[in-house]
Amino acid sequence: MLRYSSMLLVTMATTAMAGQTLVESRELTPPGWKQTGHPAADKLIKFSIGIQPEDHELLERTLYEISDPSHANYGRHLSRDAANALLNPSQVATESVKRWLSDTGIPEHDVRDDGQWMHIRTTIGQAEGLLSTRFSVFARDGESVVRTREYSVPEEVSDHITTIQPTTLFPSLKKSRSRNIKRSVQDLEKKEVREKKSVSYGNPINLEQCKTELTPACLRKLYKMPANNYPEAHRRALYAIAGFSQQAAQYDQLEEFLRRFAPDQQGTEFSVSLVNGGQNPQGEYPSGEANLNIQYAVALADQVPIRFISVGGEDHDFNTDLDLYDSTEAWIEPFLDLTTYLVNLEDKKLPQTISISYGVNEQHLPKNHAKQICNMFGQLGARGVSVIVAAGNLGPGVSCQSNDGTNTTKFLPSFPASCPYVTSVGGTEGNSPEVASYMSSGGFSEYWPRPSWQDSTVSSYLRKYGDKWKGYYNPKGRAHPDVAALASGYQIMNHDIQETTGGTSAASPVFGAMIALINNERLKKGKPPMGFLNPWIYQVGSSGFTDITEGKSVGCQGTSIWGLPSPVVPNAGWDAVKGWDPVTGWGTPLFDRLRRLAI
């Protein structure tokens, strides 16, 4: 998990020519794309205009009210249309943009108003006049697209427009290309192949053996999660696992995993949704991450249907740094394709819980792009979806250097863990005692301010411990992770071999399985699902976690993920302390307590 990236796209606010404002531009064409010519002026083109919301705080305000257990609106989740309306523009903005389109010759029947977006159908010639630009044809691997490197709009509409696409953004790759990255994050996770027999489901649990060979039975024992003690699935119950990177979840490996480690779940399968050219081929394909996520989701989320959402594509548009230095070799997962798919699902088809075991350095994503993805997570929360994400496996950061041209030495928060509308899961290891994992990512966002639901908790932490790494982090930022779970020693089946793996990419689906069970039970009792969890966790649910007070994360050791020299910060890392901390959050779950508190 955690391939870092973002976009080379530059958003501007400077005057391009008299009466025109440059909205977006890019200096370079993404790797692999070559300009081959210009499209005919009468060629048809479709594009969408993003319009600024009327009230930028309406989404957050509404989400927090729905998610605050002390508020009268708690649990009153919204429909798809109502959630989309939270980001609708003002009538003034909409009319201004429509007038601009009309004045430049775009007929009304070629404009579809969708609230946040206005969808246009026109010709290349009209589009070039509309956007004060020149389109070109770009080709790569047999695929061709029409794009431009910059575009402008009149000053009178520039404040209303967030983006116009597809213009400067190029498609992600639909097929995986060979990569030669120095170190992937999965390489940072402990992983070893084992053929020997592991902790058996039916035998008494040996907690000492669980330290190195973690199984569903170990997790049930440690986290007070008894088996065969849950109601049948509600007709709407669904737990989704996000898949990227051409990872395939293999049916035969799940079958063998359940036979070895969760025989009461034998015969349980999962469904698959394919997004943006995603696939789920069986056989000799990359599958370790997908198998890990699916096997523990199925084994632990008794009765709840599991769906694997395979999202295709590789995004090579990002701001490079020392961790991902070459955009021709490195890439990130197309999160926007996932969130766009989810927010457009009908209410009856929406999962109540989703786990995402992938992430990037926050600084790799342009702020506007990250906020667009995060806002969609907020819309999902407002509709009753609990979004669970892995915190990451890079401690306080690996390269620990900014990519804004100043080369500032600093800790690096991760995304989407830093989004204030998701629940971020850090990592631990061992038992008796359980301690913070050295790899568990955490810290403080530089894109989002600290949200109200964690203000008291984090302020208290900073008063006691905030001076230790002063200057390396943003003390006013959204703090993460929120919770944690074990992140080492996981036994999985992969290509007919029993392997040991780990990382917060394992912790996330485990915690997600617990929330999926709680959501299902609430639905069976006629209650709404938990939805966005964090206000509840910080107000009520924190007593349902074991506080982790030993161990620390490790980072900033002088070598980036790419293998390049990087700044050294001696002894850099966040300590696990009493109460909330930026390595394990509130600690690890005690399912029986969480269940009582939530149901």
C-alpha positions, 0 to 999 in steps of 0.5 A: 500500500501507500504509493506516493504521488500527486499532480504536476498541475498548477492552479493559477490566479493570474491574468493571462490576457486582458479580461481573462484569468488563467485557471489551470496550466501545466508545464510538461506533458505527462510521461508517455504522452506525445503531441501528434497534431491538432483536432479538426475545428468541427470535432465534437468535444464534451467537458464539465465545468466545476462550480464553487459551492455557495456555502463552503462550510455547509458540507462540514457543518451538516456532516458533523451534526449528523455524526455528533451523538449529542446533536438532535440530527444524529443519525439522520443521514441524507439521500444521494441527491441531498448529499450532492446538494451540500456542494451546490453553487449559488444561483448567481454563480450558476446564472453567471456561468450560463450567461457566459456560455450563451454569450460565446455561442453555446446553445442551451440544449448543449448545456446540462446543469448538474448542480456542482457541475455543468456538462457541455457538448460543443465543437473544438472550435467553440471550446477553443474560443470559450477557453482562450486556448488551443487543443492538441491531440496526444497519443500513448500506447495506441490511445489518443486524447484531445487536451491542452496545457492551459486555459483561461476564462473571463474575469467575471466568471473566474471566481465561480469556477473550480476547474474545467475538465478534461482539459489539462488532466490526462487519463490514468493508465489502464494497464500496469507497466513494469516499474523499477521503484527502489523500494515500495511500501509493501517492501517496508512491511515485514513479509516472509513466506511460510509453509508450516502449519500456523495457529489453528482455528480450533485449538486453544489460542497461544498468545505468544505464537500470535505475536509472530503468526496472527490469525483471525482466531488471535484477533478475536481473542485479543479484541474480544470479538467472539465468533458465531455471535451475530445476526444474519445480514440485513438486506442492505448490509454491505462491507466494501474493500477498495482495490487498486494497483491491479491487485486481484482478490483470489477466490481459491486462496480465500477458500484455503484461508478459511479452511485453515483459519476460519472453518466456520466461514467456509463457503463464504464468498465475495462480490466484485465491482469493476471501476475505471477498467478495473479487473479481478483476474484469477491465477498468477497475478499480483494479489498479496494486498487484495488477498490480505484485505479480503481474507480478513474482511470475510473471516471477521465480518460474520454474516455481512456481505463483502464486496471487492471494488477493483479500481483500474488505472495508474496516475502518473501526474504528481509533484515529485519529491525524494520519496517518488522522484520519477513520474515515469516510474512511480504512480499513485492510485486513482482515488478520485475514480473510487470516490466518484463511483461511490458518491454516484451509487444509488442509496440502496447499493451503497456500502455502510462500511468501506476500508481503503488500504492505500495512501500517498504523502499529503504533499504529493496531491495539489490541495484542491485535488485532495480537497475534492476527494476528501469532500466526497468522503464527507458526502459518503459520511453524510449518507451513512458510510463509515470510511476506514483508511490505513494510516500508512507505514512510514512513521512520521515520514521517510524523506522528511523534506518538502517539495515546494522548492524550499526543501524544508525538513519536516514530518510528512502527513499522509493522505487520505488518512489526513482527511477530516472525514475519514477514520484513520487506523494506525498500527501496533505489534505484539501483545502483553503488552501491545505496543505502537508499531515503528512503521505506523504513520501519523501526524498533523495535516498541512491541508486541513485545520484541526476539526472541532470534534478532536479539538479538546483531545488534541489540544490536551496532547499538544500542551503536554507533548507538543514542544518535542517536535516543534517546527517539524509539524503543523500543530493546528492541523487535523491530527491522525490516526484516530484508532489503531489495530495490530499491523504485523504477523498476519497469516494469509494465503497467496498463490497457494503459499501461506505468507506472513505480512502486515502494515496498517493495510492489514489493520484497516480491514480488521477495524472495518470488519468490526464496524461492519458488524456493528452497522449490520446489527444497528440496521437489524434493530431498525437503527441507522448505520454509524456513518462518519465515526470520529465525532462518536469515537472522540465523544463516546467510543474512546472508552471502547479502546485499549490505550497503547502507552508503549512504543513509538514510530520511526522515520527521517533516517536519511534515505527516501523510499526512492533510495535517495539521500534525505534529511536526518532528524535524530530519533524522529518519531511519535511516542505512544502516550496515555490517551490519544497520540499521533501513532496509535490514536485512541488505541486498539479496539475492544469489540465487545465494548464498542458494540455495547456503546454503539448498539 
